């Protein structure tokens, strides 16, 4: 239970930090492009993580493991890149509210792919999270743009896959090693997009405030949260972590309102319902430890990924 408690704390901290990034990212995007923002964010995050990753056992010869490549593509390049691209077309409060699809997608992958059990308390928590989502998304904001929403949702789907993938194949990796390698591969996948953006629009240097925001996004919202998320996924099921993401819309919407966005009561109530679902899921009884047969299957799958 001690390990589960630390995992739930890590998930809660991650969701709180993630909720703040939509407003911060939108303000930086007023000065620079989405590829430049995403690349700089994870370049800083990688500089923070890499020394710890090397100390934890990361070696250059191990970087080409397929697990690191997949995590860098889905958990870094696609999720954060598409989120920043979507913010060019939709508002930060809408981008935050659309994260509500994460618990649904992650729980679905947990059931169908990972064969996870969905206990009554967790299922009810997921239902509440979905109801909260319907309340907050049902009343679109002033910039509820279809293109921006589809771009953001594509990134959300990529992160749901990343969460399930880490839970299935990567729980034997040290969190700091996996986070460091994933961040580096994210930079690899982001480089062509960065080159295309600079070639078309040139390099747009951020202001001093913009650099401070990017440093926050890189150190706290990228490096730290990537480490916390991978740590938590060693302790809890993907469906549990996915349900926690139901709190992102509420937190993100609160940050947006505090930054000057209009307060819409239906969205506020929806956020509260989603948070209630997260709390219910987090406090539900954990699943039993897998038996020997299940552990043998997991070990065989991990061996194929490491090969």
Secondary structure, DSSP 8 states (H G I E B T S, - for coil): -HHHHHHHHHHHHHHHHHHHHHHHHHHHHTTS-HHHHHHHHHHHHHHHHHHHHHHTT--GGGTT-HHHHHHHIIIIIIHHHHHHHHTTTS-HHHHHHHTTHHHHHHHHHHHHTS-----HHHHHHHHHHHHHHHHHHHS--TT--HHHHHHHHHHHHHHHHHHHHHHHH-TTS-HHHHHHHHHHHHHHHHHHHHHHHHHHH------HHHHHHHHHHHIIIIIIHHHHHHHHTTTS-HHHHHHHTHHHHHHHHHHHHHTT----HHHHHHHHHHHHHHHHHHHS-------HHHHHHHHHHHHHHH-
